[in-house]
Amino acid sequence: MTGSDPHDCDVLVLGSGISGLFFALRVARRARVVLVTKKQAAQSATNFAQGGIAAVVSGEDSVEDHIRDTVKAGAGLCRDEVVRFVIERSPDAIDGLLKLGVEFDRDTDGAFSLGREGGHSRRRVLHHRDATGREIERALLARARAHPNVTLLEDCMAVDLLTSRRAGLPGPNRALGAYVLDANRGEVLRFRARITFLATGGAGKVYLYTSNPDIASGDGVAMAYRAGASIANMEFFQFHPTCLFHSQAKSFLISEAVRGEGGVLRNGPGEAFMADYHPMADLAPRDVVARAIDTELKRTGADSAFLDVTHLDADFLRDRFPTIHERCLHFGVDLTREPIPVVPAAHYCCGGVMTDLSGETDVVNLFAAGEVTCTGLHGANRLASNSLLEGVVFAEAAAEKSLARLADIPPADVAVDSWREEDVTESSEAVVITQNWDEIRRFMWNYVGIVRSDKRLARARRRIVLLQDEITEYYWNFKITPPLLELRNLATVAQLVIASASRRKESRGLHFTLDHPETDDEGFAADTVLRHPDSR
C-alpha cells in the first residue's frame, strides 16, 4: 500500500477545515490518510464562519432560483456547469454533514430555520445560531480524530509540494506528496503520497485589515503555483463590509446574517445610505456594500459606518446572534441599544488553484477544494454562504475520483530527495520577516484594495519585485520557520493578485478600478489565468 518510510501514505491532506476533514473522512473508508495542519486542527477559517451554508432544502426555494442568484452575483464569470453541479448537490451535501453529526437550527415544527443574506432572493442559509462553522468543525474533527485510518498531525506546515517534474521523473507533471515542517522539532519531513489534497484555505492576511484568522496566508495557492498548477482570478478578493471597528477587536466579523434579519447600515451622521447604491439596499451583494461604505467613509470623513439593529427585538437578537452579542458587549457595544461600528475588511479570495468538476488541478493527482481553489462557482463575486457548500461538494467529488484512481497508482515509494539544509544557519535578523510582512500588507491595502487604479497597481508591482528578491535570498540562506514560510507565501499571493488585477482593464464584480470603471464583456469576460514561468 505504501513505501517503507513511516511518512508515506495513500492520501496526504493539507488543511483541517470543512474541505480537508470531509475529504479525509470520505477517502479513509478505503485508504490510509495523513492530515497535516499548521496550527491546532480547529484553527481553520471554517471554525470562524458565522453565517451558514446555503442549500436548496425548502419547498419555497428552487435550484433555479439559487443558480440565478449565484450567477447574478458572479458578474458574468461563473461557469454555468459548475454552478449547476454544486447547487443540484446541495441537499446531498447537507445530508452528508447531518450524518457526520452536524446540527443545524430548526423551527418548532422541526424544519430547518433558514436565514437570508445579501444577494439571496430566498431564505436558504442553514445555520447553527451565529457559529455555524464552529459546529461543523466540531462534528467533523471529532469523527476524524476517532477514525482508525486518519492520522492527524498538528503544528505541521507544508513547505512545498513534491512533484515528478521536481524529482526529474518522466511523464506529465504529477503530485507525489509534500515537504512538511514539524514546527515543534524544527525539522522538515518528506511525506510521499499517492494522492495529495489541498485544503489550506484563503489568503486574507495579505491585507492589513481582514476578517480571516492568522493562518490565512495563502499557502496552498503559493505552493500550487510553484508546483506548476494554473491559478485563476486572484484579482477578485472579497471585502466583507462589516468587521467590528475597535482597536482591540482583532478580525471580528459581524455576520451578513445580521443584515439578513433586518440590520440597517448608517453613515456617521446617522443616515441610512444603502438605498442610494443598490435596489436591494442593505441586502445588496458584498462588493456593492463594501464600496458603498468605503465611499461614505471618504465622503463624511468618519472612521466607521454603523450597523443598526436597535429596532429589532432584543431577545431575538440575543438568541439569534449570541456570539456577536457577547463579543460586542466585551468591547462596550450593546447592539440591542446602540449601532455597531463597522468597517470593510478582506474576507474571501474568489480566485485560486483551478480545478475540474472532480476537484483535480492540472497537476495530476493533486486535488483541491475550498477557498484555495477557483472552481468557477463564484465567478467575479461570491454569493454569501456558498463557500461552505462548495467545499463539501468538491471534497465529495474529489474523494470519489481519488478512490477510483488509487487502484491505478503505485505505492508512494518513488525516488524523491529528503529535505536538505546543510548550508543554512539560524537567523539573527527576524526583523526582516516582520518588516516585509508589514510592508506587503500595507501596500496591498492601499494600492490593491477595495478601489484600485493603474498607478496604484504599478506602485504595488514595483514594491513586490524588490521584496521578492529580499525574501528569496533570506529563504535560501537561513533555517526555515513558520513565519518565514508564511511571508514567502504571502509575497507570492501578493504578486499573483497584483498581476491579475493589472491584466483586467475593466471593473467587474470585486475588481473595481478608477481608470476602467465600466465592464467590458468583449475584452474581459474570461478568467485571468496565471502559471509559473518554469511550468510553461
Backbone torsions as a table, in degrees:
resi	resn	phi	psi	omega
1	MET	NA	-43.2	179.7
2	THR	-136.3	172.8	176.5
3	GLY	-77.1	-172.0	-175.3
4	SER	-83.7	-18.0	179.4
5	ASP	-66.3	134.4	-178.9
6	PRO	-64.6	-16.3	179.1
7	HIS	-95.0	3.3	174.8
8	ASP	-77.3	147.6	-179.6
9	CYS	-155.5	170.4	175.0
10	ASP	-73.3	-48.1	-174.7
11	VAL	-132.7	128.3	175.3
12	LEU	-108.0	122.9	179.3
13	VAL	-110.4	127.2	178.7
14	LEU	-108.4	104.4	179.2
15	GLY	121.4	142.8	-173.6
16	SER	-125.2	32.3	172.4
17	GLY	-87.8	-161.4	-174.8
18	ILE	-60.8	-41.1	-177.5
19	SER	-68.9	-47.7	-178.4
20	GLY	-63.0	-44.2	-178.8
21	LEU	-69.2	-44.1	-179.1
22	PHE	-62.4	-45.3	178.4
23	PHE	-62.1	-46.8	-178.3
24	ALA	-58.5	-43.7	-179.4
25	LEU	-66.2	-34.4	179.4
26	ARG	-70.3	-46.8	-176.5
27	VAL	-77.3	-21.3	-179.1
28	ALA	-66.6	-9.7	175.9
29	ARG	-63.1	-30.5	-176.4
30	ARG	-138.2	14.9	-176.6
31	ALA	-148.3	156.5	176.5
32	ARG	-89.8	122.2	-171.6
33	VAL	-115.3	134.0	167.9
34	VAL	-113.1	123.3	179.3
35	LEU	-113.3	119.9	-179.7
36	VAL	-112.7	142.1	179.6
37	THR	-140.0	141.3	-166.0
38	LYS	-79.1	-15.2	173.7
39	LYS	-125.5	-148.4	170.9
40	GLN	-72.5	148.6	-170.9
41	ALA	-58.6	-33.8	-177.6
42	ALA	-77.6	-7.5	179.9
43	GLN	-84.6	76.4	179.6
44	SER	-130.8	163.2	177.0
45	ALA	-62.7	-33.0	177.0
46	THR	-54.0	-43.2	-175.6
47	ASN	-62.6	-21.9	-177.8
48	PHE	-98.3	-3.4	-177.0
49	ALA	-70.2	118.3	-176.0
50	GLN	-91.6	-48.8	-166.3
51	GLY	-60.7	-62.5	179.8
52	GLY	150.8	-159.9	-177.1
53	ILE	-129.1	124.4	-177.0
54	ALA	-81.2	135.9	178.8
55	ALA	-162.4	152.9	179.0
56	VAL	-88.9	96.2	-177.5
57	VAL	-129.4	4.6	-177.8
58	SER	-115.2	145.4	176.8
59	GLY	-67.1	-18.2	178.1
60	GLU	-86.7	-2.3	179.7
61	ASP	-114.5	172.2	176.6
62	SER	-152.7	158.2	175.7
63	VAL	-57.8	-42.2	-177.6
64	GLU	-64.6	-38.3	178.1
65	ASP	-64.9	-43.1	-179.8
66	HIS	-65.7	-40.9	176.8
67	ILE	-61.0	-46.3	-178.1
68	ARG	-60.1	-43.8	-180.0
69	ASP	-65.2	-40.4	-179.4
70	THR	-65.0	-45.1	-178.5
71	VAL	-67.6	-37.9	178.7
72	LYS	-63.6	-44.1	178.3
73	ALA	-65.1	-34.0	-175.1
74	GLY	-72.2	-6.2	170.1
75	ALA	56.2	41.1	172.1
76	GLY	89.9	1.9	-178.0
77	LEU	-116.4	2.5	174.9
78	CYS	-67.4	145.2	173.7
79	ARG	-91.1	116.6	-171.6
80	ASP	-55.9	-41.8	-177.1
81	GLU	-67.9	-30.9	178.7
82	VAL	-72.9	-44.7	180.0
83	VAL	-57.6	-47.1	179.5
84	ARG	-66.1	-41.0	179.6
85	PHE	-56.4	-45.7	-176.7
86	VAL	-72.6	-48.4	-172.3
87	ILE	-71.7	-34.9	176.2
88	GLU	-64.2	-26.2	-179.2
89	ARG	-94.3	4.5	-176.8
90	SER	-63.5	-39.9	177.2
91	PRO	-62.5	-38.8	178.2
92	ASP	-66.4	-35.4	178.2
93	ALA	-63.1	-43.4	178.1
94	ILE	-64.8	-41.7	178.8
95	ASP	-61.5	-40.3	178.6
96	GLY	-62.9	-39.7	178.4
97	LEU	-68.4	-40.4	179.2
98	LEU	-61.5	-41.2	-179.5
99	LYS	-66.6	-22.7	177.6
100	LEU	-90.0	2.8	173.7
101	GLY	101.3	8.1	177.8
102	VAL	-74.1	137.0	178.8
103	GLU	-114.0	128.9	175.6
104	PHE	-110.8	152.3	179.8
105	ASP	-63.2	143.9	178.6
106	ARG	-130.1	155.8	175.4
107	ASP	-77.8	176.4	-178.6
108	THR	-62.5	-24.8	178.8
109	ASP	-87.5	3.1	178.0
110	GLY	93.0	-10.3	178.2
111	ALA	-74.9	155.3	178.7
112	PHE	-61.1	136.1	172.5
113	SER	-82.8	112.6	-171.1
114	LEU	-106.0	133.1	176.5
115	GLY	-98.3	169.3	176.8
116	ARG	-129.3	137.3	-179.3
117	GLU	-128.5	175.3	-176.0
118	GLY	-54.6	133.0	178.6
119	GLY	88.8	-12.3	179.8
120	HIS	-90.4	134.2	177.9
121	SER	-90.3	-8.3	-179.0
122	ARG	-136.0	161.0	168.9
123	ARG	-78.2	114.7	-177.3
124	ARG	-147.8	12.1	-175.4
125	VAL	-98.6	108.6	175.0
126	LEU	-76.1	142.8	-175.9
127	HIS	-149.3	162.8	170.9
128	HIS	-119.1	88.8	-171.4
129	ARG	50.4	-125.0	177.2
130	ASP	-117.1	30.5	179.3
131	ALA	-138.9	50.1	-175.6
132	THR	-62.2	-45.3	-178.7
133	GLY	-60.5	-39.6	179.9
134	ARG	-63.3	-38.3	178.5
135	GLU	-67.4	-41.9	178.1
136	ILE	-63.5	-46.0	180.0
137	GLU	-61.2	-42.3	179.5
138	ARG	-57.0	-51.2	-174.8
139	ALA	-67.3	-47.2	-176.7
140	LEU	-69.9	-38.7	-179.0
141	LEU	-66.2	-38.4	177.7
142	ALA	-62.2	-41.2	178.1
143	ARG	-65.8	-41.5	-178.9
144	ALA	-66.0	-42.3	-180.0
145	ARG	-62.9	-30.7	-176.2
146	ALA	-89.7	-8.9	-173.8
147	HIS	-80.3	128.6	-177.1
148	PRO	-66.9	-22.0	-178.3
149	ASN	-96.8	4.7	-179.7
150	VAL	-114.5	121.5	173.1
151	THR	-104.5	119.0	-177.3
152	LEU	-103.9	121.1	-178.5
153	LEU	-117.1	115.3	-179.5
154	GLU	-95.5	165.7	-178.3
155	ASP	54.9	36.9	177.5
156	CYS	-126.6	121.0	-174.5
157	MET	-115.6	126.4	177.8
158	ALA	-63.3	136.7	179.3
159	VAL	-95.7	-52.8	178.0
160	ASP	-158.0	156.9	177.6
161	LEU	-79.7	143.6	170.8
162	LEU	-85.7	132.0	179.0
163	THR	-134.8	157.6	178.4
164	SER	-65.9	-32.8	178.4
165	ARG	-64.7	-43.3	179.0
166	ARG	-65.0	-33.6	-179.5
167	ALA	-82.6	-3.7	179.5
168	GLY	74.3	26.9	-178.8
169	LEU	-91.6	149.8	-178.2
170	PRO	-74.0	168.7	176.7
171	GLY	90.4	-179.8	-179.6
172	PRO	-64.0	152.6	-179.0
173	ASN	-64.1	126.6	-179.0
174	ARG	-137.0	154.4	-178.8
175	ALA	-80.8	140.2	-177.9
176	LEU	-125.9	7.0	-177.6
177	GLY	127.1	-146.2	-177.7
178	ALA	-160.4	154.3	164.5
179	TYR	-84.1	135.1	-175.0
180	VAL	-131.7	129.4	178.0
181	LEU	-88.2	119.3	170.7
182	ASP	-81.4	103.9	-172.5
183	ALA	-64.5	-31.0	-177.8
184	ASN	-72.1	-35.4	-178.8
185	ARG	-98.3	-11.9	-178.3
186	GLY	67.5	29.2	-175.6
187	GLU	-121.0	137.3	176.8
188	VAL	-93.8	123.4	-177.3
189	LEU	-106.8	150.6	177.2
190	ARG	-100.2	118.5	176.6
191	PHE	-109.2	107.5	175.9
192	ARG	-91.7	137.4	-176.2
193	ALA	-145.9	151.6	178.2
194	ARG	-79.0	-33.4	175.1
195	ILE	-129.1	136.7	175.2
196	THR	-118.9	133.8	-175.7
197	PHE	-123.9	121.7	179.4
198	LEU	-93.3	121.9	175.3
199	ALA	-142.2	48.0	-170.1
200	THR	-87.1	-1.2	174.7
201	GLY	81.1	-155.4	-167.9
202	GLY	-96.5	-160.3	-171.0
203	ALA	-141.9	29.3	-174.3
204	GLY	-61.0	-22.8	-178.6
205	LYS	-71.6	-0.9	174.0
206	VAL	-73.8	-12.7	178.4
207	TYR	-110.7	153.4	-176.7
208	LEU	-64.1	-40.9	179.7
209	TYR	-115.7	124.1	-176.8
210	THR	-150.4	152.5	174.3
211	SER	-87.5	-6.5	-173.8
212	ASN	-76.2	153.5	171.8
213	PRO	-69.0	165.7	-175.7
214	ASP	-61.6	-20.4	-177.8
215	ILE	-73.5	-12.4	-171.1
216	ALA	-80.9	72.1	-176.1
217	SER	-111.1	20.3	172.3
218	GLY	68.3	27.0	-173.6
219	ASP	-59.9	-45.0	-176.1
220	GLY	-65.7	-44.0	178.6
221	VAL	-60.9	-45.6	-178.4
222	ALA	-64.6	-44.6	179.8
223	MET	-64.9	-42.5	-179.9
224	ALA	-63.7	-39.9	177.5
225	TYR	-61.5	-46.3	179.1
226	ARG	-65.3	-28.1	-179.2
227	ALA	-81.8	-8.0	176.9
228	GLY	106.2	4.4	179.5
229	ALA	-77.0	153.6	177.4
230	SER	-79.1	137.7	179.9
231	ILE	-118.4	133.0	-174.8
232	ALA	-128.5	146.7	164.4
233	ASN	60.4	37.7	-179.5
234	MET	-72.0	-10.5	176.2
235	GLU	-71.6	-17.4	-174.9
236	PHE	-93.7	82.7	179.0
237	PHE	-104.8	121.3	-176.4
238	GLN	-85.0	129.8	175.8
239	PHE	-102.8	117.7	178.4
240	HIS	-69.7	133.8	-174.5
241	PRO	-68.6	-25.8	-166.7
242	THR	-130.3	85.6	166.4
243	CYS	-99.9	144.0	-179.9
244	LEU	-60.7	127.1	-179.5
245	PHE	-93.5	102.9	177.6
246	HIS	-161.0	139.1	-173.8
247	SER	-60.4	-24.6	-177.5
248	GLN	-109.7	-0.3	-176.9
249	ALA	-92.1	76.5	-174.1
250	LYS	-66.0	117.2	169.8
251	SER	57.4	30.9	-179.0
252	PHE	-92.1	122.5	-175.1
253	LEU	-90.8	136.6	168.7
254	ILE	-98.6	106.8	-170.2
255	SER	-52.9	145.7	175.2
256	GLU	-61.9	-22.0	178.4
257	ALA	-61.8	-23.4	177.5
258	VAL	-64.1	-41.4	174.7
259	ARG	-71.6	-31.2	177.4
260	GLY	-62.6	-27.0	179.4
261	GLU	-93.0	4.2	175.2
262	GLY	120.3	6.0	178.4
263	GLY	-63.7	144.7	-177.6
264	VAL	-121.7	130.1	177.0
265	LEU	-83.7	134.3	178.6
266	ARG	-128.9	151.5	176.6
267	ASN	-88.0	-174.8	-178.1
268	GLY	-54.6	-45.8	177.8
269	PRO	-70.8	-3.6	177.7
270	GLY	94.4	9.8	-177.3
271	GLU	-86.9	134.4	170.6
272	ALA	-72.6	123.5	-169.8
273	PHE	-118.6	-12.9	-171.0
274	MET	-65.9	-26.6	177.8
275	ALA	-64.1	-20.7	177.7
276	ASP	-77.6	-12.8	-174.0
277	TYR	-112.9	-22.4	-175.7
278	HIS	-160.7	144.5	179.7
279	PRO	-60.1	-27.6	179.7
280	MET	-86.1	2.2	177.0
281	ALA	49.9	-121.1	-174.6
282	ASP	-70.7	-9.9	176.9
283	LEU	-103.2	18.9	175.7
284	ALA	-67.0	159.2	176.6
285	PRO	-57.0	156.6	-171.3
286	ARG	-60.8	-37.8	-177.5
287	ASP	-63.9	-38.6	178.9
288	VAL	-65.5	-45.0	-178.3
289	VAL	-65.5	-43.2	-179.4
290	ALA	-62.2	-43.9	179.3
291	ARG	-67.8	-35.5	178.7
292	ALA	-63.6	-44.7	178.2
293	ILE	-63.3	-44.1	179.0
294	ASP	-58.2	-42.3	178.9
295	THR	-64.9	-43.5	180.0
296	GLU	-65.0	-38.0	178.2
297	LEU	-63.5	-42.6	179.7
298	LYS	-69.3	-36.8	-177.2
299	ARG	-70.7	-41.5	-174.9
300	THR	-95.1	-16.7	-177.5
301	GLY	77.9	11.5	-179.5
302	ALA	-77.6	157.7	177.4
303	ASP	-80.8	-25.1	-177.5
304	SER	-152.4	164.6	166.0
305	ALA	-95.1	-178.1	-177.8
306	PHE	-136.3	133.2	176.7
307	LEU	-101.4	114.9	-170.6
308	ASP	-105.1	118.2	174.6
309	VAL	-124.1	16.2	-175.6
310	THR	-66.6	-16.6	178.3
311	HIS	-82.4	-6.6	179.7
312	LEU	-93.5	160.0	-178.2
313	ASP	-63.0	130.1	-175.0
314	ALA	-64.6	-41.4	179.8
315	ASP	-64.8	-39.6	177.0
316	PHE	-60.5	-45.3	-178.5
317	LEU	-62.7	-43.5	-179.8
318	ARG	-65.5	-34.0	-179.2
319	ASP	-80.1	-40.2	-176.8
320	ARG	-77.0	-34.4	-175.7
321	PHE	-127.9	60.0	-176.1
322	PRO	-64.1	-39.4	-179.3
323	THR	-66.4	-46.4	-179.5
324	ILE	-65.0	-43.6	179.5
325	HIS	-59.4	-46.4	-178.8
326	GLU	-66.0	-42.2	-178.0
327	ARG	-66.6	-42.2	178.4
328	CYS	-63.3	-41.6	177.2
329	LEU	-58.7	-38.6	179.7
330	HIS	-58.0	-31.9	-179.4
331	PHE	-101.6	18.1	172.0
332	GLY	84.4	17.1	-179.9
333	VAL	-117.5	116.2	175.3
334	ASP	-96.3	99.9	-173.2
335	LEU	-63.3	-17.6	177.4
336	THR	-76.8	-14.7	-175.3
337	ARG	-122.2	-19.5	-176.6
338	GLU	-146.3	150.7	179.2
339	PRO	-64.2	152.1	-179.1
340	ILE	-92.3	124.1	175.8
341	PRO	-70.7	129.1	-175.4
342	VAL	-137.6	152.5	173.3
343	VAL	-140.3	156.4	175.6
344	PRO	-69.9	154.6	176.6
345	ALA	-153.8	149.6	178.3
346	ALA	-56.9	132.2	-170.1
347	HIS	-129.9	-47.5	-171.9
348	TYR	-148.7	133.1	178.3
349	CYS	-94.8	113.9	179.5
350	CYS	-79.3	-12.9	175.5
351	GLY	-93.2	176.9	178.5
352	GLY	157.2	-156.0	-177.8
353	VAL	-75.6	125.2	-178.2
354	MET	-70.4	136.0	176.3
355	THR	-132.5	164.1	172.5
356	ASP	-94.1	-169.7	-177.1
357	LEU	-70.3	-10.2	174.4
358	SER	-98.6	6.6	-179.5
359	GLY	76.7	13.4	-179.0
360	GLU	-94.0	139.3	176.4
361	THR	-84.0	-177.2	176.6
362	ASP	-86.7	9.1	163.5
363	VAL	-98.7	116.6	-173.7
364	VAL	-57.3	136.7	178.8
365	ASN	70.8	9.4	171.1
366	LEU	-105.4	110.5	179.8
367	PHE	-107.0	162.1	-179.2
368	ALA	-158.0	155.0	174.8
369	ALA	-157.3	158.4	179.1
370	GLY	93.0	-159.4	-172.6
371	GLU	-66.7	-18.6	177.9
372	VAL	-67.4	-15.0	-171.9
373	THR	-103.7	165.2	164.3
374	CYS	-124.8	96.6	-176.9
375	THR	-89.5	-21.9	-173.8
376	GLY	104.9	-3.5	178.9
377	LEU	-68.5	-45.7	-170.3
378	HIS	-85.3	-22.6	-177.0
379	GLY	61.3	-130.9	-177.0
380	ALA	-91.8	0.6	-179.5
381	ASN	-166.7	125.3	-179.0
382	ARG	-77.1	130.9	170.2
383	LEU	-73.4	134.4	-175.7
384	ALA	-51.1	137.3	174.4
385	SER	68.4	11.3	172.4
386	ASN	-82.5	-14.5	-171.8
387	SER	-72.5	-43.6	178.1
388	LEU	-63.6	-37.9	176.9
389	LEU	-61.4	-48.0	178.7
390	GLU	-57.3	-43.1	-178.7
391	GLY	-60.4	-41.6	180.0
392	VAL	-70.6	-46.8	-176.4
393	VAL	-61.7	-44.7	-178.0
394	PHE	-77.5	-27.5	173.1
395	ALA	-65.1	-40.7	177.3
396	GLU	-63.9	-45.6	-179.7
397	ALA	-63.9	-41.4	179.2
398	ALA	-66.1	-36.3	179.3
399	ALA	-66.0	-42.8	178.9
400	GLU	-61.7	-46.0	-179.1
401	LYS	-67.0	-40.5	-178.9
402	SER	-64.4	-44.6	-179.7
403	LEU	-64.6	-37.3	178.8
404	ALA	-67.5	-32.4	-175.3
405	ARG	-85.8	-25.8	-174.4
406	LEU	-54.1	-33.4	-179.2
407	ALA	-63.0	-22.7	-176.8
408	ASP	-101.2	-1.9	-178.1
409	ILE	-102.4	126.8	-179.5
410	PRO	-66.5	167.1	179.1
411	PRO	-55.3	153.0	-175.9
412	ALA	-79.2	66.3	-178.1
413	ASP	-130.2	23.3	177.7
414	VAL	-67.9	157.1	-175.2
415	ALA	-76.3	104.2	174.9
416	VAL	-128.6	127.8	-176.2
417	ASP	-61.2	145.1	170.1
418	SER	-71.2	163.5	-178.8
419	TRP	-65.6	137.5	179.2
420	ARG	-122.4	135.0	177.6
421	GLU	-147.3	42.2	-177.0
422	GLU	-63.8	-32.8	-171.9
423	ASP	-98.0	8.5	-178.3
424	VAL	-99.2	159.3	-179.5
425	THR	-129.3	166.4	173.6
426	GLU	-69.8	137.8	-178.5
427	SER	-85.1	139.7	173.0
428	SER	-109.3	14.4	-176.8
429	GLU	-130.3	55.2	179.2
430	ALA	-62.9	-16.6	178.2
431	VAL	-60.3	-26.0	177.0
432	VAL	-59.3	-40.8	-178.9
433	ILE	-66.2	-50.8	-177.1
434	THR	-65.6	-36.9	179.6
435	GLN	-65.8	-48.6	-178.1
436	ASN	-67.8	-38.3	177.4
437	TRP	-58.4	-48.5	-178.2
438	ASP	-64.2	-41.1	-178.4
439	GLU	-65.1	-43.2	179.1
440	ILE	-59.4	-49.4	-175.1
441	ARG	-65.1	-34.3	-179.6
442	ARG	-73.6	-45.2	-178.5
443	PHE	-74.5	-25.9	173.4
444	MET	-66.6	-39.9	179.0
445	TRP	-66.7	-42.9	-175.5
446	ASN	-79.2	-34.5	-173.2
447	TYR	-105.7	-25.5	-173.6
448	VAL	-129.6	37.1	-174.9
449	GLY	-95.8	-138.0	-174.9
450	ILE	-64.2	-40.0	178.1
451	VAL	-122.1	131.1	-174.6
452	ARG	-122.3	170.6	173.0
453	SER	-153.2	164.4	179.9
454	ASP	-60.9	-40.8	-179.0
455	LYS	-67.1	-41.7	179.2
456	ARG	-62.8	-42.9	179.5
457	LEU	-65.4	-37.3	178.5
458	ALA	-64.4	-40.8	177.4
459	ARG	-62.0	-44.9	-179.9
460	ALA	-63.0	-38.5	-179.4
461	ARG	-63.7	-42.3	178.8
462	ARG	-64.8	-41.2	-178.3
463	ARG	-66.5	-41.1	-174.6
464	ILE	-70.4	-30.5	176.9
465	VAL	-62.7	-46.6	179.9
466	LEU	-64.5	-43.4	-178.7
467	LEU	-67.8	-36.7	177.5
468	GLN	-59.6	-40.7	178.9
469	ASP	-62.8	-44.8	179.3
470	GLU	-62.4	-44.6	-176.0
471	ILE	-68.1	-40.4	179.4
472	THR	-62.8	-44.2	178.6
473	GLU	-61.5	-44.4	-179.5
474	TYR	-64.1	-42.2	-176.7
475	TYR	-59.9	-43.0	-174.9
476	TRP	-83.5	-8.2	-177.0
477	ASN	-109.6	-13.7	-176.8
478	PHE	-126.8	156.5	178.8
479	LYS	-61.0	134.5	-174.9
480	ILE	-78.2	149.2	177.4
481	THR	-137.2	162.3	176.9
482	PRO	-55.1	-44.1	178.0
483	PRO	-60.3	-37.5	178.3
484	LEU	-66.6	-42.0	178.4
485	LEU	-62.8	-42.4	179.3
486	GLU	-64.7	-40.8	177.4
487	LEU	-61.4	-46.0	178.9
488	ARG	-58.5	-42.9	-178.8
489	ASN	-71.2	-40.1	177.7
490	LEU	-61.2	-39.3	178.8
491	ALA	-63.8	-39.5	178.1
492	THR	-66.1	-43.2	177.9
493	VAL	-61.5	-44.9	178.2
494	ALA	-58.1	-44.4	178.2
495	GLN	-57.8	-42.7	-178.2
496	LEU	-69.7	-41.2	178.7
497	VAL	-63.5	-45.2	-179.7
498	ILE	-62.9	-45.3	-179.1
499	ALA	-63.0	-42.8	-179.8
500	SER	-65.8	-46.2	-179.4
501	ALA	-63.8	-34.8	179.8
502	SER	-68.2	-31.4	-179.6
503	ARG	-74.7	-29.7	-173.4
504	ARG	-88.2	98.3	-177.7
505	LYS	-91.6	59.7	177.5
506	GLU	-164.1	173.3	169.7
507	SER	-111.3	128.6	-178.3
508	ARG	-154.3	130.3	175.8
509	GLY	55.5	-120.7	-175.2
510	LEU	-82.5	-7.8	179.9
511	HIS	-100.6	110.7	179.5
512	PHE	-124.7	123.9	-179.4
513	THR	-127.6	134.7	-177.8
514	LEU	-63.6	-29.0	-176.7
515	ASP	-81.6	-18.4	-179.5
516	HIS	-138.7	69.6	-170.5
517	PRO	-73.6	-13.6	-178.3
518	GLU	-97.4	158.4	174.6
519	THR	-85.9	133.7	-177.6
520	ASP	-116.7	93.5	-177.6
521	ASP	-72.4	-23.6	179.7
522	GLU	-74.1	-36.7	-174.5
523	GLY	-102.1	-20.7	-169.3
524	PHE	-137.3	20.3	177.4
525	ALA	-82.5	56.8	-177.8
526	ALA	-154.8	162.5	178.3
527	ASP	-69.3	150.5	170.7
528	THR	-95.5	110.1	-173.0
529	VAL	-111.6	130.0	179.5
530	LEU	-123.0	142.4	173.8
531	ARG	-135.4	148.7	179.4
532	HIS	-61.0	137.9	-178.3
533	PRO	-54.5	-33.5	-177.7
534	ASP	-74.5	-9.9	-176.8
535	SER	-102.0	-1.3	-176.9
536	ARG	-81.6	NA	NA
